[in-house]
Amino acid sequence: MPYVIAEPCIDVMDKSCMEECPVDCIYEGARKLYIQPRECIDCGACEPVCPVEAITVDRRVAPEHEAFIADNERFFAEPLPGRDEPIGTPGGATLLGPVGLDTELVAEHPPQD
């Protein structure tokens, strides 16, 4: 997984990263954005535009955000609450549209101001 969006994105979702992504691999949950690791081309265009510095390459994730590496994968690989099938690799966030759901880690996270 090249890039990961961590905790600082929760309840912020600025979406600047979605606008910069040349391959449309950043998907919208209810409270956070997620990068589809198989669609990401590891270009890094999303990282510098994030106003809350939530995006980083997986090898440099801060220790307190390491759970978000597996959680980002989980968003696509496992059925989200209320869905029968995983999202998988849809081929672009624009095609899928906002998912409106999050992983348990994000859904259970206390609200951020």
C-alpha positions in Angstrom: 0.0 0.0 0.0 1.7 3.2 -1.1 -0.1 6.0 0.6 -2.4 6.0 3.7 -4.9 8.5 5.0 -4.8 8.6 8.8 -6.7 9.9 11.8 -6.3 13.7 11.1 -8.7 13.3 8.2 -11.6 12.1 10.4 -14.4 14.7 10.4 -12.3 17.0 8.2 -12.4 15.5 4.7 -11.1 18.6 2.9 -11.0 16.6 -0.4 -8.1 18.6 -1.9 -6.3 15.3 -2.3 -9.2 13.9 -4.4 -8.8 16.9 -6.8 -5.1 16.3 -7.2 -5.2 12.5 -7.6 -4.5 11.7 -11.3 -5.9 8.2 -11.1 -9.1 8.9 -9.0 -8.1 6.4 -6.2 -9.3 8.4 -3.2 -12.7 7.3 -2.0 -15.1 9.0 0.3 -16.4 7.4 3.5 -18.8 9.0 5.9 -16.2 10.7 8.1 -12.8 10.0 6.3 -11.2 9.5 2.9 -9.5 6.2 1.9 -6.9 5.4 -0.7 -7.4 2.3 -2.8 -4.0 0.7 -2.6 -4.2 -1.2 -5.9 -5.3 1.8 -7.8 -2.8 4.2 -6.3 0.3 4.8 -8.6 2.4 6.1 -5.7 2.8 9.5 -7.3 2.5 11.4 -4.1 0.4 14.2 -5.5 -2.1 13.9 -2.7 0.3 14.3 0.2 1.4 18.0 0.0 -2.2 19.3 -0.6 -3.6 17.7 2.5 -4.2 20.7 4.9 -4.1 18.4 8.0 -1.1 16.3 7.0 -3.2 13.1 7.2 -1.6 11.5 4.1 1.8 9.8 4.1 3.5 6.9 2.5 2.9 3.7 4.5 6.5 3.3 5.5 6.5 6.7 7.2 3.2 6.6 9.1 3.5 8.0 12.6 3.5 5.2 15.2 0.2 6.5 16.7 -1.4 6.1 13.3 -0.1 2.7 12.3 -3.6 1.1 12.8 -4.7 3.1 9.8 -2.5 1.2 7.4 -4.5 -2.0 7.8 -7.7 0.0 8.2 -7.3 1.6 4.8 -7.0 -1.8 3.3 -9.9 -3.1 5.3 -12.2 -0.3 3.8 -11.8 -2.0 0.4 -11.2 -5.7 1.2 -13.9 -6.4 3.8 -17.7 -5.7 3.7 -18.4 -2.5 5.5 -21.3 -2.4 8.0 -24.6 -2.6 6.1 -23.0 -3.9 2.9 -22.9 -7.6 1.7 -19.9 -7.3 -0.5 -16.5 -5.5 -0.1 -15.9 -2.4 -2.3 -12.9 -4.1 -3.9 -11.2 -2.3 -6.8 -14.0 -0.3 -8.5 -11.7 1.5 -10.9 -12.2 5.1 -9.7 -13.9 7.0 -6.9 -15.9 9.1 -9.3 -17.6 6.0 -10.8 -18.5 4.7 -7.3 -19.4 8.0 -5.7 -19.4 8.7 -1.9 -19.7 5.4 0.0 -21.2 7.0 3.1 -19.8 4.3 5.4 -16.6 3.9 7.3 -14.6 1.0 8.9 -15.3 0.3 12.5 -12.1 2.0 13.5 -13.3 5.3 12.0 -17.0 4.9 12.8 -16.2 4.3 16.5 -13.6 7.2 16.7 -14.7 10.1 18.9 -15.8 13.1 17.0 -13.0 15.6 16.1 -13.5 19.3 16.2 
